[in-house]
Amino acid sequence: MNHDKSANELNTEIPTQLTTKQKAIGCVGIGVILILVFLLILPVNRNAREAALRVQSINNLKNLALAQKNYCSQNDGLFAAPTFFNEKDEPVHGWVTQLLPFIDQSTIYDRIDLSLPWDHPDNQEWTKLSIYWLRIHGIDTEPNSNGYYPMPYTLNSRLFPDNQSLTEDYISRADGLSNTIMMGEIQEGLMPWGAPDNARDPALGLKPGTKTMGVEVHSGVTIIGFADGRVRAISNDIDPTVLKALATPDGGETVPEEY
């Protein structure tokens, strides 16, 4: 007997539909592959997002640090202080308002009445505006309950001691502009950009808090701007002694080359 079968006969014996068990196995296999792909892509996406946030904040602080330098050159060597006082010696505005003309925001600055508080009804239309250079997408900078945009940056309070005005030249001859923190990122207790008295002591440590500089969105570092206009990332675990030396404008401490 001839047991050979033709190709057509063989084809009729091959199942044309998958069984339920085969379908289930296939679905499980596809699911496993998708999970593996997701796990591989997730770290890449997270790293890319963190890198983008870091670049954004570095650019923001570079613009603010440059604005401080330009302000200083037009104001007898003094940097814009955390609080602006009107002719009645009332604390009415913050340091960002003073820098508005130097960050391409002259239109807003020209419409703010500097004799009135930042949150006065006559100023609210302008001090409730969002300014691009004052936001980090990784930190909640959406309008607060009163409609003001909080700012994730603050000044170094040690640069502006009570009853004393430190000039750029003085700081340069003391600890040096490149060794003195001017401003940095914050994550908690954010204030509206127009509010006065927005300054903190970096020597308290680089960590999220209502009185400290420091963020967690950059995986262990905080972006800091220096009095010479330089901007760099500093480890949140920096030696406290070195951090204090960088915070003081005239402490006379020695700052190591690497920190």
C-alpha positions in Angstrom: 0.0 0.0 0.0 1.3 3.5 -0.8 1.4 5.5 2.4 2.7 8.6 0.7 0.3 11.5 0.9 0.1 14.5 -1.3 0.7 18.0 -0.1 -3.0 18.8 -0.3 -3.8 15.8 1.8 -1.3 16.9 4.4 -2.6 20.4 4.5 -6.1 19.1 5.3 -4.7 17.5 8.5 -3.1 20.8 9.9 -5.4 22.5 12.3 -6.5 25.9 10.9 -7.5 27.3 14.3 -5.6 27.6 17.6 -7.0 25.8 20.6 -8.1 27.9 23.7 -5.0 26.6 25.5 -2.7 27.7 22.7 -4.3 31.2 22.7 -3.9 31.5 26.4 -0.2 30.6 26.2 0.3 33.1 23.4 -1.4 35.9 25.3 0.8 35.2 28.4 3.9 35.2 26.2 3.0 38.5 24.7 2.2 40.0 28.1 5.6 38.9 29.5 7.3 40.5 26.5 5.4 43.8 27.0 6.3 43.8 30.7 10.0 43.2 29.9 10.0 46.0 27.3 8.3 48.4 29.8 10.8 47.5 32.5 13.7 48.2 30.1 12.2 51.5 28.9 11.1 52.8 32.3 14.6 53.6 33.6 15.5 55.3 30.4 12.4 57.5 30.5 13.0 58.3 34.1 16.6 59.3 33.5 15.7 61.3 30.4 13.0 63.2 32.4 15.4 63.9 35.3 18.0 65.2 32.8 15.5 67.5 31.2 14.4 68.9 34.5 18.0 69.5 35.5 18.8 71.3 32.3 15.7 73.4 32.6 16.6 74.5 36.2 20.2 75.1 35.3 19.0 77.5 32.5 16.6 79.2 34.8 19.2 79.8 37.4 21.7 81.0 34.8 19.2 83.6 33.7 18.5 84.7 37.3 22.2 84.8 38.2 23.0 86.9 35.1 20.1 89.2 35.9 21.6 89.7 39.4 25.0 90.5 37.9 23.4 93.1 35.5 21.3 94.5 38.3 24.4 94.8 40.4 26.3 96.7 37.7 23.5 99.4 37.7 23.0 99.6 41.5 26.3 100.6 43.0 27.5 97.0 43.2 24.6 95.7 45.3 22.6 92.6 44.4 18.8 92.6 44.4 17.9 91.9 48.0 15.2 89.5 49.3 13.0 92.5 50.2 12.4 95.8 48.5 11.2 98.7 50.7 9.2 101.6 49.5 9.7 105.2 50.6 7.8 104.6 53.8 10.3 101.8 54.6 7.6 99.2 54.2 8.5 95.7 52.8 6.5 95.6 49.6 8.2 93.5 47.0 10.7 90.6 46.6 13.9 90.2 44.7 12.4 88.8 41.5 10.4 92.0 41.0 13.6 94.0 41.0 15.1 91.6 38.4 12.1 91.7 36.0 13.8 94.2 33.6 16.8 91.9 33.4 14.9 88.7 32.5 13.0 90.2 29.6 10.0 91.1 31.7 10.1 94.9 31.5 6.4 95.0 30.5 5.4 93.5 33.8 7.9 95.6 35.8 6.6 98.8 34.2 3.1 98.1 35.3 3.8 97.2 38.9 3.4 100.0 41.4 6.6 99.7 43.6 5.1 102.0 46.3 2.3 99.5 47.0 2.6 95.9 48.3 3.1 93.1 45.8 -0.4 91.7 46.6 -2.2 95.0 46.6 -5.3 94.9 44.3 -3.6 97.4 41.9 -0.7 95.0 41.5 -2.4 91.6 41.4 -3.0 91.6 37.7 0.7 91.5 37.2 2.0 89.6 40.2 -0.3 86.8 39.4 1.3 86.1 36.0 3.3 83.0 35.4 7.0 83.7 34.4 8.7 80.9 32.5 12.1 81.3 34.1 10.6 80.7 37.5 9.2 77.3 37.1 10.4 73.6 37.3 8.1 71.1 35.9 9.1 68.5 38.5 8.0 70.8 41.3 4.5 71.9 41.9 4.5 75.5 40.8 0.8 75.8 39.9 -1.1 78.8 41.2 -1.9 78.7 44.9 -5.4 79.2 46.4 -5.0 83.0 45.9 -3.9 82.7 42.3 -0.2 83.4 42.7 2.5 81.3 41.2 5.0 80.0 43.8 8.7 80.0 42.8 11.1 77.1 43.4 14.1 79.3 43.9 15.4 81.4 46.9 18.4 83.6 47.7 21.2 82.9 50.2 20.1 84.9 53.3 23.8 85.1 54.4 24.5 87.5 51.5 22.0 90.0 52.9 22.7 90.4 56.7 20.5 92.7 58.7 21.6 96.4 58.7 24.5 95.7 56.3 24.8 95.9 52.5 27.5 93.6 51.0 28.7 94.8 47.6 30.0 92.6 44.9 33.4 94.0 45.3 33.4 93.3 49.1 32.4 89.6 48.5 35.0 89.3 45.7 37.8 90.5 48.1 36.5 88.3 51.0 35.6 84.7 50.2 35.4 85.2 46.5 32.3 85.3 44.2 33.0 81.8 42.9 33.0 80.5 46.4 29.8 82.1 47.5 26.3 80.8 47.0 23.9 83.3 45.5 20.7 81.3 45.1 19.4 77.8 44.8 16.4 75.4 44.3 13.8 74.8 46.9 11.0 72.2 47.0 8.9 73.0 50.1 7.4 76.2 51.5 7.5 77.9 48.1 6.5 81.6 48.1 4.9 83.6 45.2 7.6 85.2 43.1 6.4 88.7 44.0 6.6 88.2 47.8 9.3 89.8 49.9 11.7 88.0 52.3 12.3 85.0 50.0 15.7 83.9 51.3 17.1 80.9 53.2 20.4 79.8 54.8 22.1 77.1 52.7 24.2 76.1 55.6 21.1 74.4 57.1 21.7 71.6 54.6 20.6 70.8 51.1 17.3 68.9 51.7 13.6 69.6 51.2 12.2 71.7 53.9 10.4 75.0 54.6 13.6 76.7 55.8 16.2 75.0 53.7 17.5 74.9 50.1 17.4 71.5 48.5 15.3 69.3 46.2 14.7 65.6 45.5 13.8 65.8 41.8 17.4 65.5 40.6 18.3 62.2 42.3 20.6 63.5 45.0 21.7 66.9 43.8 20.5 70.5 44.1 21.2 73.2 41.4 23.0 76.2 42.9 23.8 79.6 41.5 27.0 81.4 42.7 27.7 85.1 43.0 30.0 85.0 40.0 27.1 83.9 37.8 28.2 80.2 37.6 25.6 77.5 38.1 26.3 73.9 39.0 24.8 70.8 40.7 25.9 70.1 44.2 25.4 66.8 46.0 22.8 66.9 48.8 25.3 64.9 50.8 28.0 67.6 50.6 30.2 68.0 53.7 28.4 70.4 56.0 31.6 72.2 56.7 32.1 72.9 53.0 28.5 73.9 52.5 28.8 76.4 55.3 32.0 77.8 53.7 30.1 78.2 50.4 27.2 79.9 52.2 29.2 82.5 54.0 30.4 85.5 51.9 33.2 86.6 54.3 33.8 83.7 56.7 37.4 83.2 55.5 37.0 79.4 55.2 39.0 77.4 52.7 36.9 75.7 50.0 38.4 72.6 48.4 38.6 72.4 44.6 36.4 69.3 44.5 33.1 69.1 46.5 
